[in-house]
């Protein structure tokens, strides 16, 4: 599978970055761009499968050395029983790595409005 990041841009049109393991220079360039986008405040939404359903979750960070998105881990199995009964929304208990070469992601600029 080839990972890709769609960058939504109203002014200049949408752009795509690819993470193809066959081209290490391309992966390195894309990883640096993603890291820079996070520093600039872009929202990066990574496709994740949980409970058999695909959905997008926000990336908290990006590991350039491994080309992995870092997302919050909301695994309910790691919560104490009392938290499951009283919390309306699960709290993150850790972080999970998602290889960029194996998933789709979308980036939205902070100036996109909302």
C-alpha positions in Angstrom: 0.0 0.0 0.0 1.1 3.5 -0.6 0.4 6.1 2.1 -0.8 9.5 1.0 -1.5 12.9 2.6 -4.1 15.1 0.9 -3.5 18.8 1.6 -6.7 20.8 1.3 -5.9 24.2 -0.2 -8.7 26.6 -1.4 -6.4 29.1 -3.1 -3.9 26.9 -4.9 -5.9 23.7 -5.2 -5.4 20.4 -3.4 -2.0 18.8 -3.2 -1.0 15.2 -2.4 2.2 13.9 -0.7 3.0 10.2 -1.0 4.9 7.9 1.3 6.2 5.2 -1.1 8.7 2.9 0.6 10.4 2.3 -2.8 11.7 5.9 -2.9 13.6 6.8 0.4 14.3 10.4 -0.8 10.5 10.9 -1.4 9.7 9.6 2.0 12.2 11.8 3.7 10.9 14.9 1.8 7.3 14.1 2.7 8.2 13.5 6.3 9.9 16.9 6.6 6.9 18.6 5.0 4.5 16.9 7.4 6.6 17.8 10.4 6.7 21.4 9.2 2.9 21.4 8.7 2.3 20.3 12.3 4.6 23.1 13.6 2.6 25.6 11.5 -0.7 24.5 13.1 -2.2 22.3 10.4 -4.8 19.8 11.5 -3.6 16.4 10.3 -6.4 13.8 10.3 -5.2 10.1 9.9 -7.5 7.3 8.8 -7.6 4.7 11.5 -9.7 1.5 11.8 -11.3 0.9 15.2 -13.9 -1.8 15.9 -14.1 -2.6 12.2 -14.9 1.0 11.2 -12.6 3.4 9.5 -12.6 7.0 10.8 -10.2 9.9 10.9 -8.3 10.9 14.1 -6.1 13.9 14.6 -2.3 13.4 14.6 -0.6 14.8 17.7 2.9 14.5 16.3 5.0 12.9 13.6 8.1 10.8 13.9 10.3 11.7 11.0 12.8 8.9 11.7 10.1 6.2 11.3 7.6 8.1 9.1 4.8 7.5 11.6 1.9 9.6 12.7 1.4 9.7 16.4 -2.2 9.7 17.6 -3.9 9.5 21.0 -4.7 5.9 22.1 -8.3 5.7 23.4 -8.3 2.0 24.1 -11.2 1.4 26.6 -9.6 -1.8 27.8 -6.9 0.2 29.5 -9.3 2.3 31.6 -10.2 1.5 35.2 -13.8 0.3 35.7 -14.8 3.5 37.5 -13.6 5.7 34.6 -15.8 3.7 32.2 -18.9 4.3 34.2 -18.4 8.0 34.9 -16.7 9.4 31.8 -18.8 10.6 28.9 -15.8 10.6 26.6 -12.7 8.4 26.9 -9.5 10.1 27.9 -6.3 9.2 26.1 -4.1 6.8 28.0 -1.1 6.8 25.7 0.0 7.2 22.1 -0.2 5.0 19.1 2.0 5.1 16.0 0.5 4.7 12.5 2.9 4.1 9.7 2.5 6.9 7.0 3.2 4.4 4.2 0.1 2.4 5.2 -2.6 5.0 5.7 -4.4 7.9 4.2 -4.4 11.3 5.8 -5.8 14.8 5.2 -4.3 18.1 6.2 -6.2 21.3 6.8 -4.5 24.7 7.2 -5.2 26.8 10.3 -6.3 29.6 8.0 -9.0 27.4 6.4 -11.6 28.8 8.8 -14.2 26.7 10.3 
